[in-house]
Amino acid sequence: MIRFLTWLAGILLLLALIAGGLLLAGIDRQPLVDRSPTISPVAVAQARWLLLTNDPRRLKPGDARQTAIPAGLVDEGINYAATRFLGGRGALVLGRDQAEIRLSLPLPGQLYLNGSATVGRADGKPRLTGARLGWLPLPSSLVDLALAAGLRRAGYQREWQLAYDAIRDLRFEPEHQSLVVSYVWQPAILERARAIAIAPDDLARIRSAHEQLAGLFDHKSAGSRVPLAEVLAPLLDTDGNERMAERRAVLFVLAAYLSERNLAALIPEAAGWPRIRPVAPTLFGRFDSAQHFVISAALAAWAGEPIADAIGLYKELADARHGSGFSFADLAADRAGTNFGELLVRHPERLDDLLAAPFTDSDLAPRIADLPEYLSMQQFQHRFGDTRSPAYRQLTGEIERRIFSLPLYRDIAQP
């Protein structure tokens, strides 16, 4: 028995030394990936086009499709996931017959844990062909086992297998900066994606928020206008242990309502929920400003600030080309809403303080009436050049200053 215990202790010590050695091999004073968490409007446009051309609602079981996924979109998606879920940074580097995924995680003492994995193809399927932790090469089989264990622990093994089985061919095309994927559609992929996006507990909260909104508007005249503060105050006033999740559900329902989207398209059960009377929430008397504020708040609360900011800027640039024109007033409502959504998740005590007393729209967002609007792309370029120009940055900086001078957002660290 003593010999066995000695052997067991030796094995455990060896494993600990190996694990420690692997970690030390991956630690560096410089990150392998050093970039901003920002998502570009270009990536939003690419994602939108990809969804439109591969709309799962229009696909039949067994439909064979081929689509080119922009490498830049995958690259920004990897960085977004690394930022939001790991607190690090990520990147994709596309090669002729493979793609390299890079990752850097910050550690105490201004150190970084760096790693990378190379994905190739075998029989048309993606295959892990190599991996490194810092300077140390790792066996692909070991990384495969770690990936499988991580998927099992996260509860996504079935979803991963469904997506993997759907792929029939994968090609890397660096000359076009794209990954070309051939796949066979199976409805179970969409069903599982919905289940991941909205857990059963979230579904119950969303239904409750929907019923609360329907009840609130039942006391309003159809077509009437009501300040956004008067809508948010009763819906967000909850003090339970799950108040953050309940408030996120409120923003989800309000965003769906204000965007005039059919909630049943995402949640089939919603087809049987109470109908909401047509009432127009407004921010400073404007319906469009309430739309921008609430949709950005919901995006930030559910998906994070980079996505909310990118979608808001993308929409204004699209409006400048083909719509009502670029509006800095809309952009201000977007940025205020984004900060409101982030505050709901990260600083719930601020929202509790807001709800403790009557408040108005001016507590939610800064003044917007004097900001330039309805600028065509030609007018925008004449006055501001592009979104990197000093003139543009000066005006957006003024918008940020106004937002962070409001008591609700004051002293919260700006990105």
N, C-alpha and C positions, 0 to 999 in steps of 0.2 A: 504493500500500500504506500509506504513512504517513497519507494522508487517511482511508482505511478504518479504520485503527487509532484515529485521533483520533475518528472518528465513533462507533466501538464504545465507546471509553472514555467519551465523552459520554453515550451511551445508558445505560451501566451506572451512571454517576454520577447520572443523572436518576432511574433506578429506585431507587437507594439513597436518594436524597433523598425520593422519594415514600413509600417504605417507612418511612423515619425520621419523615416528617411524619405518616403514619397512626398510628404508634405514639405519637407525642407527643400527637396529638389524643385518643387513648384514655386517656392517663394522667391520674390525678386523685389528690388527697390524701384523698378520701373514697370508700369503696366504693359502687357502685351497689346491691350486695346485701350486707347485713350481718346474718348470722343464725348460729345454732348448726348444727353438722353433725348434731345429734340427729334421729333418726327417731321419730315418735310411734307409740304403740300403735294409734291410730286408723288410721294408714296401713297398718300390718300387717294389721289386720282388713279393711280395704278391699281390699288385695292378695289376701288369702286368699279373700274372697268373689268377687272377679273371676276368680280361677283356678278356683274351684268351679263357677261358672256358665258358664265357657268352657273346660272341661276338654278339652284337645286329644285325649285318649284316647277321648273319646266322640263326637268329630266325624268325619264322613265327608267324603271329598274332594268339594268343590263345595257343601258345606252353607253356606247364607246365614244369617248371624247379625247381630244388632244388640246392642250393649252400651254402657252409660253408664259412662265412666271418670271417677271423681271428680277434679276439678281439683286438690284437695289432694294426692292420691296422685301425680299427675304432677309437681306442684310439688316434693314431697319427693324424688321420683325424680331430678329434674334437679339438685337440691341435692346429693344423694348422689353422683351421677356427677361433678359439678364438684368436690366435695371429694375423692373417692377417686382420680380420674384426673388432675385438673388442680391440685389443691391450693388450689382457690378456693371460691367459693360461687355458687349459681345459684338462680333462681326463675322461676315462671310467673305471669303476670298475665293473667287471662281477661277478654276483652271480648265485645261482642255478636257481631261477625262475625270476630273474630280473637283470637289469643293472642300475647302478647309473652314471649319467653324472654330473661332477663337473666343476665348473667355478670360476676363480678368476680374477677380474679386478683391475688394479692399480688405486689408487686415490692420490691426492696431500697429502703431509705430510707423505709419506711412510705408507699409509693405503691401505686396500684392501676391495673390495666388494666381498664377498663370497656367492655362492649359489650352490644348487644341485637339481637334479630332478631324480626320480626313475621311470624307465620304466618297466612295467610288460607285461603280455599278457592276453587277454580276447577273447575267440572264435578264437584263433589263430592270432589275430591282436595285434600290439603293443598298449599299453594303459599307459597313465601317471597315476601312482598310488600314487605319493607323491612328495613333493617339500619342500625345506627349503631355507630361506634367512638368512644366518648366523645360529644362534641358533633357529630362529623362524620358526615353521612349517607353510606352506601355504596350503590353500585348493586347491586340484587338479583342481577343476572347475575354480578357478581364474587363474591358470597358463594356462589352456586350452584356456580361453578367451584371455589372453595376447598373447599366441602363435598364435592364429587365427588372432588377430588384427595385429601382427607383419608380418605375411605372407601376409595379405591383403595389408598392407602399402608397403611392399617390392615388391608386384606384383607377388608373387610366389604361391598363393593359389591354382591355377589350377594345377601346377606341383606337389605340395604336394599331392593333392587329387588323381591325376593319379597314383603316386607311392604308395600311401596308398591302393588304390583299387586293385592294382596289387598283393599285398601280400595276400597269402592264409594261411600261417602258419609261426610262428616265435618261435624258441626254443633257450633257453640259455644253453650252454654246457660248464660250467667252467672247467670240466675235460679235455676238448680238447681246451680250450681257443678260443671258436668260437661261432658265432651266426649263426644258421642254418635257412635259409629263403627259403620258397617255394613260388613261384610267377608264375603268368600267364603273358606272354609277350604281350605288346601292342605297336605297332610302334609309337603311339602318344607320348610315353615317350621319345624316342630318338629325335623326332621332337622338343619337348619342350626343351629338354636338349641342342640341337643345338641353339635354339632361345635364351636361357639364356647365353650360352657361347659366342655367336657372335650376338650382337645387330645389328639392321638394319644400324645404323650409322657406326659401325665397319665394316660391310660387304661392304659398299660403299668405305671405306678407304682401305680395303684389296684389293678390285678390282683395285682401283687406283694405289696402290703399285705394284700389279701384272703387270699392264700395263706399269708402269714406268720401272720395271725390264726387261720386254720383250723388250721395246724400247731401253734400255741401251745395252742389249746383242745383239740386231740386228746389231749393228755396230762392233761386234767382230766375229772372225772366229770360226766356230764350233770346239769344242775341245780345244780351246785356254785357257790359264791360265792367270788370272788377279789378282793382289794384292787386298786383301779384302778392304783395305783403299780406293782404287779407285772405288770400288763398293758402299761402304757406303757413301762416300762424296756426290755424287749427289743425292742419294736416301733420305738421312736424312736432306738435306739442305732445310728446310722449316721454315718459320717464322710466320706462321699464329697463330691464337688464339688457334687452336687445334693441335699444333705441337707435343705435347706429344703423343696424340692418333694416329696421322699420322705416327710418328716414330715407335710406337709399331706395327702398321700394316706392316711397312717395315720389321721389324724383323720377324714377323709372316710369311710373304711371303718368305723371304730369308731362314728361318729355314725349311719350307716345301720343298723348292727347293733343299737345300743342303742335307736334309735327304732323298731325292729322293722319297718322298711320293706324292701320287696323291692328290692334294688339293681338287678335286671333291669328295673324300671319306668323307670329313668333310663338304664341301660346294658344294652341288650338282650343283649350278649355275656356278661354276668354270669350268665345262666341256665345256662351250661355250666361255671361255675367250681365249685371244691370247696365242699361244704356246711360251714357252721360249726356245731360242736356247741353246743347250748344251755347256755351258762355265763353267770352273772350277775356282771359286774364291779360293785364297790361302792365308794363313797366314804364313809369313816367307817362302814362296815357297811351303808350304804343304797344300794340299786339306783337309786332315783329321783335321788339326789344325783349319782351317776356319770352318769346320763343328762343331767342339766342341765349338768354340767361339760363333758362331751365334746361335746355338741351345740353349746353356746355357743362352745367352743374352735374347732370346725370352722367355724362361721359366721364367726367373727372372722378365722380364717386364710384363708378363701376369699373372704369378702365384706366384711369390715371390721367394726370395733367398733360403729358406730351401728346396723347391722342386727342384730347379735347382742344388743345391749342392748334394742332395741325389741321383738324377738321374745320375749325372756325376760320383760320386764315385761308384754307383751300376754298371755302365757300365764297369769301369776299373776292378772291382773285377770279373765281368763276363768274361771279356777278359782274365784275368789271369787264369781262370779255363778252358775256352774252346776256346778262340780266339787268338788274336795276342799278348797277354800278357799285364800286367799292365804297364801303361805309365804315368810317372809323367809329361811328356811334354803335354800329353792330359789333365791331371788334371790341369796343369797351364793354358792351353787355356780355360778350363771349368771355372776356378775361375776368370780369367780375363773377360770372357764373362758375367759371373754372375754379376760382379761388373759393367760392362758396362750397362747391362739391368737395374740394380737398379739405376744407375746414370741417365739413360734416364728418369726414372719416378720421382726420388726424387731430382735430381740436374740438371735440364735441362739447366741451365745457363752454366754448365761445358761443355756440348755438344755443346752449341752455340759457346763457346770460341774455341773449337776444330775445328769446321767447318769454323771458320772465316779465317783460313789460311790453306795452304796445309799441309797435314799430311801423315804419313806412317804407316805401320803395327807396327813398334816399338813404336808408340805413343799409340797403342791399347792394346798391351800385352808385357810382359817382355820376355827376351831371354829364349829360351827353349832347345836349341841345346845340352846343357851339362847335361840335366836331364835324369835320368835312364829310359829306355824303354824296352819293349818286355820281361818283367819279367814273367815267369810262376808262378803259385801259390807256387810251391816249392821254387823257387828262391826268391819270394817276402817274404815268411815266413822266409827263411834263413837270409835275409838281414834286414828285418824290423819287423818280428814277426807278428803283426797285426796293425790295424789302431789306436790302443790306445798306441802303444809303443813309448818310447822317440825318437827312431831313425826316426820313421815315422813322428812324430810331429815336429821334428827338420827340416826335409826336407820340409814338407808342410809349416812350419813357414818361411823358406827361400823363398818359392814361394810367400807367402803373402807379405813378405818384398819387394820382387822385384816388385810386382804389385803396392803396395802403395808408392813406390818410383817414379813411373811415374807421371808426372805433372797432367795427367788427373784424377788420383785417389787420389792424395796426399791430406792429411788432412781431408779426408772423414772418418767418424767414422767407425772403423772396428767392425764386429759383435763379 
